[in-house]
């Protein structure tokens, strides 16, 4: 049987196959094991965890952060973001039952090795910022962090995304980065190469929570999709939305550019879940292998 995208299987309402619950539970681990991107749970990935029936969803916490919960066929499922710094091994979601009893729900994170990337940046100030830049950088970091930690209670969260820009991946998520041979934070998003001016579309419904022109990220938009799922768009040429703008899947939020720290025009697309930066590819439909 053809492997299926685990998230798709669980969470797409229009999923057309029908299995008995028992069959589904038997088959799911085998399918997941065959998929390198969304399973097993790895640093920079997500854990899809089935919850006990009597758990109270609003009480779920992973590392003191609220957790996205969705329902499928009457079952509650937690979708947990795992930051790149997550240590392999046993991890626990803390929760309470509807009767107020404390629970620990375990899942196992496996290791993943990410490649190194060495980039040469001509503007040295973008690698070793001057003292006067640091105040701006720190202020912007606080604003961006606050937006990424946004939580809005929302019953229906769409987590099967549409790609915001069509184009080849110029830099995948998770690379260990060196700018001008100096180690920096790993790549926290997916870079999609596209010509300047290409429209950028919202991958799912949400509300714009922040826009800005930042030192490293250039013109940036952040969208809240609900329950701790926030997406980020950087280096834009033009921003077409403002904080408070409600977007539907496919709405244009701006255009591809090369503002901030870049070597060419592209979209840096970030996805954050329970304040963990995770691989955006996990939210896209599995790409068909290229025809031979
Ligand atoms: Zn990037």
py3Dmol code that shows the C-alpha trace and the ligand (Angstrom):
import py3Dmol

protein = """\
ATOM      1  CA  UNK A   1       0.000   0.000   0.000  1.00  0.00           C
ATOM      2  CA  UNK A   2       1.207   3.471  -0.814  1.00  0.00           C
ATOM      3  CA  UNK A   3       2.430   5.331   2.284  1.00  0.00           C
ATOM      4  CA  UNK A   4       0.247   8.211   3.356  1.00  0.00           C
ATOM      5  CA  UNK A   5       1.106  11.481   4.918  1.00  0.00           C
ATOM      6  CA  UNK A   6       0.285  10.951   8.610  1.00  0.00           C
ATOM      7  CA  UNK A   7      -0.995  14.418   9.247  1.00  0.00           C
ATOM      8  CA  UNK A   8      -3.114  14.298   6.147  1.00  0.00           C
ATOM      9  CA  UNK A   9      -4.569  10.993   7.186  1.00  0.00           C
ATOM     10  CA  UNK A  10      -5.576  12.228  10.587  1.00  0.00           C
ATOM     11  CA  UNK A  11      -6.556  15.769  10.026  1.00  0.00           C
ATOM     12  CA  UNK A  12      -7.907  16.355   6.565  1.00  0.00           C
ATOM     13  CA  UNK A  13     -11.672  16.528   6.802  1.00  0.00           C
ATOM     14  CA  UNK A  14     -12.048  15.594   3.137  1.00  0.00           C
ATOM     15  CA  UNK A  15      -9.973  12.432   3.477  1.00  0.00           C
ATOM     16  CA  UNK A  16     -11.952  10.002   1.396  1.00  0.00           C
ATOM     17  CA  UNK A  17     -10.748   6.560   2.491  1.00  0.00           C
ATOM     18  CA  UNK A  18     -12.700   4.890   5.244  1.00  0.00           C
ATOM     19  CA  UNK A  19     -11.106   2.398   7.565  1.00  0.00           C
ATOM     20  CA  UNK A  20     -12.377   1.043  10.804  1.00  0.00           C
ATOM     21  CA  UNK A  21     -10.708   2.715  13.741  1.00  0.00           C
ATOM     22  CA  UNK A  22      -9.035  -0.544  14.654  1.00  0.00           C
ATOM     23  CA  UNK A  23      -7.472  -0.965  11.202  1.00  0.00           C
ATOM     24  CA  UNK A  24      -6.355   2.631  11.248  1.00  0.00           C
ATOM     25  CA  UNK A  25      -4.575   2.253  14.567  1.00  0.00           C
ATOM     26  CA  UNK A  26      -2.880  -0.927  13.401  1.00  0.00           C
ATOM     27  CA  UNK A  27      -1.639   0.591  10.149  1.00  0.00           C
ATOM     28  CA  UNK A  28      -0.698   4.055  11.222  1.00  0.00           C
ATOM     29  CA  UNK A  29       2.641   3.332  12.948  1.00  0.00           C
ATOM     30  CA  UNK A  30       3.873   1.431   9.895  1.00  0.00           C
ATOM     31  CA  UNK A  31       2.987   4.268   7.541  1.00  0.00           C
ATOM     32  CA  UNK A  32       4.526   6.855   9.779  1.00  0.00           C
ATOM     33  CA  UNK A  33       7.756   4.919  10.070  1.00  0.00           C
ATOM     34  CA  UNK A  34       8.081   5.046   6.279  1.00  0.00           C
ATOM     35  CA  UNK A  35       7.908   8.831   6.188  1.00  0.00           C
ATOM     36  CA  UNK A  36      11.136  10.707   6.844  1.00  0.00           C
ATOM     37  CA  UNK A  37       9.598  14.157   7.150  1.00  0.00           C
ATOM     38  CA  UNK A  38       6.690  13.962   9.538  1.00  0.00           C
ATOM     39  CA  UNK A  39       7.532  10.862  11.480  1.00  0.00           C
ATOM     40  CA  UNK A  40       9.136   9.786  13.700  1.00  0.00           C
ATOM     41  CA  UNK A  41       9.098  12.989  15.755  1.00  0.00           C
ATOM     42  CA  UNK A  42      12.493  14.700  15.462  1.00  0.00           C
ATOM     43  CA  UNK A  43      13.975  18.045  16.535  1.00  0.00           C
ATOM     44  CA  UNK A  44      12.470  20.644  14.186  1.00  0.00           C
ATOM     45  CA  UNK A  45       9.518  18.326  13.501  1.00  0.00           C
ATOM     46  CA  UNK A  46       6.161  17.630  15.062  1.00  0.00           C
ATOM     47  CA  UNK A  47       4.754  14.882  17.261  1.00  0.00           C
ATOM     48  CA  UNK A  48       1.194  13.757  16.518  1.00  0.00           C
ATOM     49  CA  UNK A  49      -0.025  12.234  19.788  1.00  0.00           C
ATOM     50  CA  UNK A  50      -3.354  10.501  20.383  1.00  0.00           C
ATOM     51  CA  UNK A  51      -4.902  11.677  23.645  1.00  0.00           C
ATOM     52  CA  UNK A  52      -6.878   9.732  26.248  1.00  0.00           C
ATOM     53  CA  UNK A  53     -10.623  10.195  25.920  1.00  0.00           C
ATOM     54  CA  UNK A  54     -11.113  12.002  29.220  1.00  0.00           C
ATOM     55  CA  UNK A  55      -8.376  14.619  28.777  1.00  0.00           C
ATOM     56  CA  UNK A  56      -9.379  18.291  29.010  1.00  0.00           C
ATOM     57  CA  UNK A  57      -7.751  19.870  25.886  1.00  0.00           C
ATOM     58  CA  UNK A  58      -7.318  23.330  27.413  1.00  0.00           C
ATOM     59  CA  UNK A  59      -5.076  21.873  30.152  1.00  0.00           C
ATOM     60  CA  UNK A  60      -2.443  20.447  27.778  1.00  0.00           C
ATOM     61  CA  UNK A  61       1.086  21.818  28.206  1.00  0.00           C
ATOM     62  CA  UNK A  62       4.385  20.905  26.610  1.00  0.00           C
ATOM     63  CA  UNK A  63       7.364  22.716  28.155  1.00  0.00           C
ATOM     64  CA  UNK A  64       4.902  25.110  29.798  1.00  0.00           C
ATOM     65  CA  UNK A  65       3.320  26.025  26.466  1.00  0.00           C
ATOM     66  CA  UNK A  66      -0.248  25.318  25.462  1.00  0.00           C
ATOM     67  CA  UNK A  67      -0.604  22.649  22.784  1.00  0.00           C
ATOM     68  CA  UNK A  68      -2.689  22.474  19.613  1.00  0.00           C
ATOM     69  CA  UNK A  69      -5.485  19.908  19.865  1.00  0.00           C
ATOM     70  CA  UNK A  70      -7.645  18.802  16.996  1.00  0.00           C
ATOM     71  CA  UNK A  71     -10.455  16.280  16.694  1.00  0.00           C
ATOM     72  CA  UNK A  72     -10.871  13.518  14.200  1.00  0.00           C
ATOM     73  CA  UNK A  73     -13.588  10.857  14.283  1.00  0.00           C
ATOM     74  CA  UNK A  74     -14.354  11.731  17.872  1.00  0.00           C
ATOM     75  CA  UNK A  75     -10.725  11.342  18.942  1.00  0.00           C
ATOM     76  CA  UNK A  76      -8.560  14.095  20.345  1.00  0.00           C
ATOM     77  CA  UNK A  77      -5.099  14.479  18.857  1.00  0.00           C
ATOM     78  CA  UNK A  78      -2.289  16.755  20.048  1.00  0.00           C
ATOM     79  CA  UNK A  79       0.027  18.239  17.423  1.00  0.00           C
ATOM     80  CA  UNK A  80       3.215  19.276  19.221  1.00  0.00           C
ATOM     81  CA  UNK A  81       5.988  21.429  17.735  1.00  0.00           C
ATOM     82  CA  UNK A  82       9.542  20.270  18.587  1.00  0.00           C
ATOM     83  CA  UNK A  83      12.255  22.927  18.457  1.00  0.00           C
ATOM     84  CA  UNK A  84      15.601  22.214  16.798  1.00  0.00           C
ATOM     85  CA  UNK A  85      17.180  22.122  20.266  1.00  0.00           C
ATOM     86  CA  UNK A  86      14.929  19.262  21.448  1.00  0.00           C
ATOM     87  CA  UNK A  87      16.934  16.387  22.934  1.00  0.00           C
ATOM     88  CA  UNK A  88      16.135  12.907  21.619  1.00  0.00           C
ATOM     89  CA  UNK A  89      14.399  10.639  24.140  1.00  0.00           C
ATOM     90  CA  UNK A  90      11.182  10.490  26.141  1.00  0.00           C
ATOM     91  CA  UNK A  91       9.126  13.677  26.335  1.00  0.00           C
ATOM     92  CA  UNK A  92       5.897  14.350  28.168  1.00  0.00           C
ATOM     93  CA  UNK A  93       2.765  16.382  27.610  1.00  0.00           C
ATOM     94  CA  UNK A  94       1.254  17.439  30.941  1.00  0.00           C
ATOM     95  CA  UNK A  95      -2.526  17.530  31.149  1.00  0.00           C
ATOM     96  CA  UNK A  96      -5.531  17.061  33.370  1.00  0.00           C
ATOM     97  CA  UNK A  97      -8.589  14.932  32.913  1.00  0.00           C
ATOM     98  CA  UNK A  98     -12.045  16.490  32.875  1.00  0.00           C
ATOM     99  CA  UNK A  99     -12.217  15.306  36.529  1.00  0.00           C
ATOM    100  CA  UNK A 100      -9.070  17.262  37.399  1.00  0.00           C
ATOM    101  CA  UNK A 101      -6.671  14.300  37.633  1.00  0.00           C
ATOM    102  CA  UNK A 102      -3.085  15.004  36.461  1.00  0.00           C
ATOM    103  CA  UNK A 103      -1.739  13.094  33.480  1.00  0.00           C
ATOM    104  CA  UNK A 104       1.635  12.705  31.750  1.00  0.00           C
ATOM    105  CA  UNK A 105       1.358  11.595  28.134  1.00  0.00           C
ATOM    106  CA  UNK A 106       4.653  10.265  26.793  1.00  0.00           C
ATOM    107  CA  UNK A 107       6.102  10.323  23.306  1.00  0.00           C
ATOM    108  CA  UNK A 108       9.590   9.641  21.989  1.00  0.00           C
ATOM    109  CA  UNK A 109      11.725  12.082  20.018  1.00  0.00           C
ATOM    110  CA  UNK A 110      14.341  10.604  17.716  1.00  0.00           C
ATOM    111  CA  UNK A 111      17.550  12.184  16.520  1.00  0.00           C
ATOM    112  CA  UNK A 112      17.993  13.946  13.193  1.00  0.00           C
ATOM    113  CA  UNK A 113      21.223  15.232  11.663  1.00  0.00           C
ATOM    114  CA  UNK A 114      20.923  18.454   9.679  1.00  0.00           C
ATOM    115  CA  UNK A 115      23.482  19.527   7.089  1.00  0.00           C
ATOM    116  CA  UNK A 116      25.788  22.522   7.315  1.00  0.00           C
ATOM    117  CA  UNK A 117      25.451  25.572   5.083  1.00  0.00           C
ATOM    118  CA  UNK A 118      28.174  28.158   4.466  1.00  0.00           C
ATOM    119  CA  UNK A 119      27.031  31.524   3.138  1.00  0.00           C
ATOM    120  CA  UNK A 120      29.016  34.609   2.158  1.00  0.00           C
ATOM    121  CA  UNK A 121      27.308  37.896   2.973  1.00  0.00           C
ATOM    122  CA  UNK A 122      28.791  41.001   1.294  1.00  0.00           C
ATOM    123  CA  UNK A 123      27.283  43.441   3.818  1.00  0.00           C
ATOM    124  CA  UNK A 124      29.530  42.685   6.809  1.00  0.00           C
ATOM    125  CA  UNK A 125      27.258  44.736   9.060  1.00  0.00           C
ATOM    126  CA  UNK A 126      24.560  42.073   8.540  1.00  0.00           C
ATOM    127  CA  UNK A 127      26.955  39.448   9.971  1.00  0.00           C
ATOM    128  CA  UNK A 128      28.706  41.489  12.655  1.00  0.00           C
ATOM    129  CA  UNK A 129      26.235  44.291  13.407  1.00  0.00           C
ATOM    130  CA  UNK A 130      27.567  47.566  14.772  1.00  0.00           C
ATOM    131  CA  UNK A 131      26.830  48.640  18.334  1.00  0.00           C
ATOM    132  CA  UNK A 132      24.113  51.025  17.144  1.00  0.00           C
ATOM    133  CA  UNK A 133      22.400  48.177  15.275  1.00  0.00           C
ATOM    134  CA  UNK A 134      22.178  45.988  18.372  1.00  0.00           C
ATOM    135  CA  UNK A 135      19.538  48.094  20.092  1.00  0.00           C
ATOM    136  CA  UNK A 136      17.315  47.802  17.028  1.00  0.00           C
ATOM    137  CA  UNK A 137      18.031  44.067  16.653  1.00  0.00           C
ATOM    138  CA  UNK A 138      17.159  43.334  20.298  1.00  0.00           C
ATOM    139  CA  UNK A 139      13.974  45.391  20.127  1.00  0.00           C
ATOM    140  CA  UNK A 140      12.861  43.604  16.959  1.00  0.00           C
ATOM    141  CA  UNK A 141      13.739  40.207  18.430  1.00  0.00           C
ATOM    142  CA  UNK A 142      11.391  40.876  21.347  1.00  0.00           C
ATOM    143  CA  UNK A 143       8.565  41.916  19.001  1.00  0.00           C
ATOM    144  CA  UNK A 144       9.002  38.858  16.794  1.00  0.00           C
ATOM    145  CA  UNK A 145       9.261  36.495  19.776  1.00  0.00           C
ATOM    146  CA  UNK A 146       6.052  37.931  21.259  1.00  0.00           C
ATOM    147  CA  UNK A 147       4.227  37.374  17.963  1.00  0.00           C
ATOM    148  CA  UNK A 148       5.531  33.803  17.654  1.00  0.00           C
ATOM    149  CA  UNK A 149       4.272  33.070  21.178  1.00  0.00           C
ATOM    150  CA  UNK A 150       0.759  34.193  20.278  1.00  0.00           C
ATOM    151  CA  UNK A 151      -2.049  31.919  21.424  1.00  0.00           C
ATOM    152  CA  UNK A 152      -5.597  32.360  20.263  1.00  0.00           C
ATOM    153  CA  UNK A 153      -8.285  29.872  21.183  1.00  0.00           C
ATOM    154  CA  UNK A 154      -9.896  28.617  18.041  1.00  0.00           C
ATOM    155  CA  UNK A 155     -11.785  25.375  17.549  1.00  0.00           C
ATOM    156  CA  UNK A 156     -10.953  24.800  13.899  1.00  0.00           C
ATOM    157  CA  UNK A 157      -7.300  25.162  12.994  1.00  0.00           C
ATOM    158  CA  UNK A 158      -6.350  24.386   9.394  1.00  0.00           C
ATOM    159  CA  UNK A 159      -2.991  22.640   9.403  1.00  0.00           C
ATOM    160  CA  UNK A 160      -2.851  21.358   5.845  1.00  0.00           C
ATOM    161  CA  UNK A 161      -1.277  24.320   4.134  1.00  0.00           C
ATOM    162  CA  UNK A 162      -1.056  25.547   0.560  1.00  0.00           C
ATOM    163  CA  UNK A 163       2.476  26.580  -0.491  1.00  0.00           C
ATOM    164  CA  UNK A 164       2.670  30.394  -0.194  1.00  0.00           C
ATOM    165  CA  UNK A 165       4.889  30.809  -3.273  1.00  0.00           C
ATOM    166  CA  UNK A 166       5.598  28.391  -6.118  1.00  0.00           C
ATOM    167  CA  UNK A 167       9.303  27.893  -6.631  1.00  0.00           C
ATOM    168  CA  UNK A 168      12.272  25.678  -5.867  1.00  0.00           C
ATOM    169  CA  UNK A 169      13.644  25.343  -2.334  1.00  0.00           C
ATOM    170  CA  UNK A 170      16.827  27.399  -2.203  1.00  0.00           C
ATOM    171  CA  UNK A 171      17.558  26.503   1.409  1.00  0.00           C
ATOM    172  CA  UNK A 172      15.771  23.835   3.474  1.00  0.00           C
ATOM    173  CA  UNK A 173      14.803  24.108   7.133  1.00  0.00           C
ATOM    174  CA  UNK A 174      17.248  23.225   9.911  1.00  0.00           C
ATOM    175  CA  UNK A 175      20.624  23.776   8.215  1.00  0.00           C
ATOM    176  CA  UNK A 176      23.470  24.538  10.617  1.00  0.00           C
ATOM    177  CA  UNK A 177      24.516  27.945   9.378  1.00  0.00           C
ATOM    178  CA  UNK A 178      27.803  29.743   8.974  1.00  0.00           C
ATOM    179  CA  UNK A 179      27.812  33.328   7.711  1.00  0.00           C
ATOM    180  CA  UNK A 180      31.263  34.357   6.433  1.00  0.00           C
ATOM    181  CA  UNK A 181      32.497  31.211   8.257  1.00  0.00           C
ATOM    182  CA  UNK A 182      31.061  32.330  11.615  1.00  0.00           C
ATOM    183  CA  UNK A 183      28.545  29.942  13.262  1.00  0.00           C
ATOM    184  CA  UNK A 184      25.039  31.357  13.654  1.00  0.00           C
ATOM    185  CA  UNK A 185      21.607  30.021  14.639  1.00  0.00           C
ATOM    186  CA  UNK A 186      20.295  27.174  12.464  1.00  0.00           C
ATOM    187  CA  UNK A 187      17.979  28.003   9.575  1.00  0.00           C
ATOM    188  CA  UNK A 188      14.547  28.327  11.197  1.00  0.00           C
ATOM    189  CA  UNK A 189      12.447  28.341   8.021  1.00  0.00           C
ATOM    190  CA  UNK A 190      12.200  27.252   4.412  1.00  0.00           C
ATOM    191  CA  UNK A 191      13.609  29.448   1.627  1.00  0.00           C
ATOM    192  CA  UNK A 192      11.656  29.406  -1.624  1.00  0.00           C
ATOM    193  CA  UNK A 193      13.384  31.078  -4.579  1.00  0.00           C
ATOM    194  CA  UNK A 194      11.112  33.244  -6.752  1.00  0.00           C
ATOM    195  CA  UNK A 195      11.539  36.460  -8.772  1.00  0.00           C
ATOM    196  CA  UNK A 196      11.013  39.792  -7.026  1.00  0.00           C
ATOM    197  CA  UNK A 197       7.356  40.781  -7.200  1.00  0.00           C
ATOM    198  CA  UNK A 198       5.948  37.221  -7.115  1.00  0.00           C
ATOM    199  CA  UNK A 199       2.742  37.284  -5.005  1.00  0.00           C
ATOM    200  CA  UNK A 200       2.928  35.581  -1.598  1.00  0.00           C
ATOM    201  CA  UNK A 201      -0.306  33.858  -0.547  1.00  0.00           C
ATOM    202  CA  UNK A 202      -1.655  32.929   2.877  1.00  0.00           C
ATOM    203  CA  UNK A 203      -1.268  29.131   3.252  1.00  0.00           C
ATOM    204  CA  UNK A 204      -4.345  28.821   5.503  1.00  0.00           C
ATOM    205  CA  UNK A 205      -6.949  31.081   7.130  1.00  0.00           C
ATOM    206  CA  UNK A 206      -5.696  33.380   9.882  1.00  0.00           C
ATOM    207  CA  UNK A 207      -5.246  36.894  11.184  1.00  0.00           C
ATOM    208  CA  UNK A 208      -2.209  39.108  10.561  1.00  0.00           C
ATOM    209  CA  UNK A 209      -0.734  39.855  13.985  1.00  0.00           C
ATOM    210  CA  UNK A 210       2.354  41.822  13.044  1.00  0.00           C
ATOM    211  CA  UNK A 211       4.180  43.484  10.174  1.00  0.00           C
ATOM    212  CA  UNK A 212       7.508  45.297  10.215  1.00  0.00           C
ATOM    213  CA  UNK A 213      10.791  46.145   8.507  1.00  0.00           C
ATOM    214  CA  UNK A 214      13.465  44.278  10.461  1.00  0.00           C
ATOM    215  CA  UNK A 215      17.269  44.393  10.390  1.00  0.00           C
ATOM    216  CA  UNK A 216      17.809  40.733   9.428  1.00  0.00           C
ATOM    217  CA  UNK A 217      14.353  39.677   8.179  1.00  0.00           C
ATOM    218  CA  UNK A 218      13.537  42.765   6.089  1.00  0.00           C
ATOM    219  CA  UNK A 219       9.844  43.405   5.390  1.00  0.00           C
ATOM    220  CA  UNK A 220       8.008  40.783   7.404  1.00  0.00           C
ATOM    221  CA  UNK A 221       4.442  39.549   8.025  1.00  0.00           C
ATOM    222  CA  UNK A 222       3.311  37.237  10.836  1.00  0.00           C
ATOM    223  CA  UNK A 223      -0.029  35.395  10.647  1.00  0.00           C
ATOM    224  CA  UNK A 224      -1.797  33.741  13.588  1.00  0.00           C
ATOM    225  CA  UNK A 225      -3.681  30.608  12.514  1.00  0.00           C
ATOM    226  CA  UNK A 226      -4.934  29.736  16.011  1.00  0.00           C
ATOM    227  CA  UNK A 227      -3.861  27.490  18.907  1.00  0.00           C
ATOM    228  CA  UNK A 228      -0.210  28.523  18.792  1.00  0.00           C
ATOM    229  CA  UNK A 229       0.258  28.000  15.045  1.00  0.00           C
ATOM    230  CA  UNK A 230       1.927  31.125  13.619  1.00  0.00           C
ATOM    231  CA  UNK A 231       3.550  31.619  10.203  1.00  0.00           C
ATOM    232  CA  UNK A 232       6.164  34.188   9.198  1.00  0.00           C
ATOM    233  CA  UNK A 233       7.126  35.702   5.816  1.00  0.00           C
ATOM    234  CA  UNK A 234      10.431  37.589   5.443  1.00  0.00           C
ATOM    235  CA  UNK A 235      12.502  39.644   2.960  1.00  0.00           C
ATOM    236  CA  UNK A 236       9.338  40.889   1.230  1.00  0.00           C
ATOM    237  CA  UNK A 237       9.418  43.616  -1.400  1.00  0.00           C
ATOM    238  CA  UNK A 238       5.895  44.873  -0.641  1.00  0.00           C
ATOM    239  CA  UNK A 239       3.547  44.159   2.290  1.00  0.00           C
ATOM    240  CA  UNK A 240      -0.150  44.208   1.335  1.00  0.00           C
ATOM    241  CA  UNK A 241      -1.698  43.589   4.778  1.00  0.00           C
ATOM    242  CA  UNK A 242      -1.645  45.153   8.223  1.00  0.00           C
ATOM    243  CA  UNK A 243      -2.115  43.891  11.781  1.00  0.00           C
ATOM    244  CA  UNK A 244      -5.745  42.813  12.184  1.00  0.00           C
ATOM    245  CA  UNK A 245      -6.244  41.842   8.531  1.00  0.00           C
ATOM    246  CA  UNK A 246      -8.138  38.553   8.301  1.00  0.00           C
ATOM    247  CA  UNK A 247      -6.861  36.310   5.509  1.00  0.00           C
ATOM    248  CA  UNK A 248      -8.336  33.285   3.759  1.00  0.00           C
ATOM    249  CA  UNK A 249      -6.283  30.548   2.100  1.00  0.00           C
ATOM    250  CA  UNK A 250      -4.766  31.986  -1.087  1.00  0.00           C
ATOM    251  CA  UNK A 251      -5.136  35.676  -0.216  1.00  0.00           C
ATOM    252  CA  UNK A 252      -2.146  37.752  -1.334  1.00  0.00           C
ATOM    253  CA  UNK A 253      -0.275  39.196   1.676  1.00  0.00           C
ATOM    254  CA  UNK A 254       2.600  40.814  -0.242  1.00  0.00           C
ATOM    255  CA  UNK A 255       5.357  40.180  -2.776  1.00  0.00           C
ATOM    256  CA  UNK A 256       8.712  38.410  -2.843  1.00  0.00           C
ATOM    257  CA  UNK A 257      11.706  40.697  -2.383  1.00  0.00           C
ATOM    258  CA  UNK A 258      15.261  40.849  -1.086  1.00  0.00           C
ATOM    259  CA  UNK A 259      15.066  43.113   1.941  1.00  0.00           C
ATOM    260  CA  UNK A 260      17.148  42.355   5.080  1.00  0.00           C
ATOM    261  CA  UNK A 261      19.997  39.795   5.118  1.00  0.00           C
ATOM    262  CA  UNK A 262      19.767  38.027   1.763  1.00  0.00           C
ATOM    263  CA  UNK A 263      21.910  36.904  -1.141  1.00  0.00           C
ATOM    264  CA  UNK A 264      19.053  37.029  -3.661  1.00  0.00           C
ATOM    265  CA  UNK A 265      15.256  37.312  -3.970  1.00  0.00           C
ATOM    266  CA  UNK A 266      13.374  34.599  -2.071  1.00  0.00           C
ATOM    267  CA  UNK A 267      10.701  34.034   0.519  1.00  0.00           C
ATOM    268  CA  UNK A 268      11.869  32.898   3.935  1.00  0.00           C
ATOM    269  CA  UNK A 269       8.832  31.075   5.297  1.00  0.00           C
ATOM    270  CA  UNK A 270       8.747  30.160   8.960  1.00  0.00           C
ATOM    271  CA  UNK A 271       6.237  28.036  10.866  1.00  0.00           C
ATOM    272  CA  UNK A 272       5.998  28.146  14.649  1.00  0.00           C
ATOM    273  CA  UNK A 273       3.944  25.741  16.755  1.00  0.00           C
ATOM    274  CA  UNK A 274       3.774  26.087  20.561  1.00  0.00           C
ATOM    275  CA  UNK A 275       6.693  28.521  20.180  1.00  0.00           C
ATOM    276  CA  UNK A 276       8.890  25.915  18.439  1.00  0.00           C
ATOM    277  CA  UNK A 277      10.178  26.678  14.964  1.00  0.00           C
ATOM    278  CA  UNK A 278       9.354  23.627  12.853  1.00  0.00           C
ATOM    279  CA  UNK A 279       9.842  22.499   9.259  1.00  0.00           C
ATOM    280  CA  UNK A 280       7.166  24.155   7.055  1.00  0.00           C
ATOM    281  CA  UNK A 281       7.314  21.205   4.630  1.00  0.00           C
ATOM    282  CA  UNK A 282       5.467  19.085   7.230  1.00  0.00           C
ATOM    283  CA  UNK A 283       2.347  21.173   6.660  1.00  0.00           C
ATOM    284  CA  UNK A 284       2.371  20.812   2.871  1.00  0.00           C
ATOM    285  CA  UNK A 285       0.897  17.904   0.904  1.00  0.00           C
ATOM    286  CA  UNK A 286       3.563  15.299   0.169  1.00  0.00           C
ATOM    287  CA  UNK A 287       5.167  16.155  -3.164  1.00  0.00           C
ATOM    288  CA  UNK A 288       4.906  13.522  -5.844  1.00  0.00           C
ATOM    289  CA  UNK A 289       8.236  12.052  -6.897  1.00  0.00           C
ATOM    290  CA  UNK A 290       9.498  13.520 -10.178  1.00  0.00           C
ATOM    291  CA  UNK A 291       8.542  11.521 -13.272  1.00  0.00           C
ATOM    292  CA  UNK A 292      11.393   9.474 -14.668  1.00  0.00           C
TER     293      UNK A 292
END
"""
ligand_1 = """\
1
ZN
Zn 15.610 31.613 5.215
"""
view = py3Dmol.view(width=600, height=400)
view.addModel(protein, "pdb")
view.setStyle({"model": 0}, {"cartoon": {"style": "trace"}})
view.addModel(ligand_1, "xyz")
view.setStyle({"model": 1}, {"stick": {}})
view.zoomTo()
view.show()
